[in-house]
Structures are given as C-alpha cells and as structure tokens.
Amino acid sequence: DPVPDAHLVAAVRWPLALLLSAGASRLALEWMRTDKPVERVAGDLQQAVAIVAVFWTLWRAIAVAQAALPASRWGAQHPAARSLIPLAARIGRLLVLVSGVLAVLASFGYQVTTLVAGLGIGGIAIAFAALHGDRTIATCADVAFAKPDVYRTALFRVWRRMAESMAW
C-alpha cells in the first residue's frame, strides 16, 4: 500500500532535513580552522543534533505506523490486535524518548550507565505511571498525605482505573 509510504516520507521530512544539516555543518567545520576547544564543543553539538534528528525520525515513524496499521490488511484480519496498537505506540514513544535523552547525554560525555542501572523496576513503574499524568499526580497527592488505609484505597482505585481503561 503506497499511502503509508507517502505518509512516512512526509512525516520524516523535517527530521531528515535536520540530520542532513548536522552533517553539512560537520563538513563545514572541518574546512574551517578553529581552535580545538571550539571544534570539540561544536562537534558535540552537531552530534547531539544528529542524535535528536534520528530519534525524532523514529518518533514520527511510530506515529505513522500507529495510523497505518489499523487500516491495513493485517489490521482487518486481527481486530483484537487493533486495540493494542495505541498502547504499543505509547510504549514505543516512551522508549524512543528515554533512549534519545540518554543518547544525547552520552554524546556530551555523561556516564549514562548509572542512570540506566538506576532505572530498575522502580524506574520502569514511574515511567509507566507518567503516561497518565493527571491520575498519577492525584494519586501521589493522596499517597503523600495519607495514612496506610487511605494508601491502600488509593492504590486499589488506581489499579481499578487501569483495569477499566484496558481493552480486554
């Protein structure tokens, strides 16, 4: 089906233009005679811009796939899977965002291994909770000022909301 291809090309036009601009500026920097510290900072910025462009392209590709899959022949043959596509797209976007931020930080020389190791199960739970910001903020306010029995009630309320919002 050529329509998703056209949507993909249109969606990644600006991220690819940014990537090409970063590459062109890298070539221009090599022709210029600059001090080593300036060259190092400019190189780091160009690398960060290129990384942002790559992850922006992935973000846009996920959006195109989310729109194209339900309308495809596969989506028509698997109607139950169509309800999982938005969830998979959200998880994919979250992974792209976290990976992109970590890649940009690593390009500037930060040690991201400690950040990744610190995520653990708690970090993953916080990341999934951040998908529904309004519910999470209200629940955190309940938990922060509540007694243990109120905490249990709030926790069960959140679990019930999550179970009700899932497409079974």
Buried (B, 14 or more C-beta within 10 A) or exposed (E): EEEBEEBBEEBBEEBBEBBEBBBEBBEEBEEEEEEEEEBEEBBBBBBBBBBBBBBBBBBBBBBBBBBBBBEBEEBEEBEEEBEBBEEBBBBBBBEBBBBBBBBBBBBEEEEBEEBEEEBEEEBEEEBBBEEBEEBBEBBEEBEEEBEEEEBEEBBEBBEEEEEEEEEE
